[in-house]
């Protein structure tokens, strides 16, 4: 049995400022974008993801509102390609 918890990445509503300002962990961003945690970290290092907040030397979060705006612009990652 898996002990994984559900991750809520539903879009924020105007009356829910807490959701709009929510910070996601790297693993939550990976689920949201359907890519690996390693790929998220690489994109952060390359400056390819918006809303990066460094809380400490090894603690990174990303703003949900910025990610939602970014994906709404059609800048989300393309689906994984299969190797030939």
C-alpha positions, 0 to 999 in steps of 0.5 A: 500500500502506498503512503503517498498523499494527494497533492492539490494543484487546483487553480486559485480562486479570486477569493482564496488568496492563500491558494494564490500565494501557495508555494509548491515543493519540487515534488509537487511541481513534478506532479503538476508538470508531469515531469521528474523531480530531477527535470524540475531541478534542472529547469530551476538551475537553467532559469526555465521555470517561473516563481522560484523562491529560495528559502535556504541553501537547499530549500526551493519552492515555486509559486503556484500562481506563477506556474499556472500563469506560465502553463496558461501561456502554452509554455508547459513542457511538451509530453515525453518523447519515446526513445527510438 
